[in-house]
């Protein structure tokens, strides 16, 4: 019986491509040696209006986000941004002023992340499609990877998560909506982590649970603690009023673009005065990814997260 792509989802499709590109190392981004002591970090991300842009997102915010999602992958590798390429397809009846707002968002983001716009392409489509490619640079063999941790390493995040997930369900001017419409990548934090001994890192785009499973290795385990994840009473109250489970939002939605990273307790001292972060758990050898709830109950975390095609 032939499988449909909806039967396996995006991650399996990507895995098939990666398995057939054996000369290149893939992580959050591709790693390509370009000299004796340098490696090129490259990533590409496509955003489609009906799937990735909330209805209340402005054209400017669309352009800014297109850069952010790509720079976030560079951040997860600890790479210094080098250049950004923009390919954009638009309906033929879009207003010129709206198109210019998209480009203004792109250029503003490029300036914000100090990554020059160096090329791209335009085309026609039934809806707005923005595909970005970001290039970065690292010293050879220094890029942050997803699998470098050891038992006893601490699991950390660079900031609050779940804000965007709640914001997608609101229509106001709250901090939650701002996070959903104006996400910001963390390239500076990624470089600090790389230079100060972080053992692994990835960006939180598809939900904390999904990213934990992305970095999960056989023979290891992970324990996170609800009490360590910053969740305000206001957050819980709003989620409840919308008939949403606050932990489900935090674990399984994503779009925060914070960095999830691991680091030893000894190396933690090197970064505590250099960036904001929150320790939410540790690496163990349980063979499972679990959460200790505020009630004391320990639950295994589902791997579900945002997955194209499924």
Secondary structure, DSSP 8 states (H G I E B T S, - for coil): ----HHHH-HHHHHHHHHHT-TTSEESSSEEEE-SSSEEEEEEEEEEEHHHHS-TT--HHHHHHHHHHHHHHHHHHHT-EEEEEEEEEEE-TTS-HHHHHHHHHHHHHHHHHHT--EEEEEEEE-SS-EEEEEEEEEEETT----SS---TT-EEEESS--SHHHHHTT--SSSHHHHHHHS----HHHHHHHHHTT--EEEE-SS-HHHHHHHH--TT-EEEEEGGGS---HHHHHHHHHTT--HHHHHHHT-----EEEEE-HHHHHHHTTTS--EEEEEEESSSSEEEE-TTS-EEE-------TT-
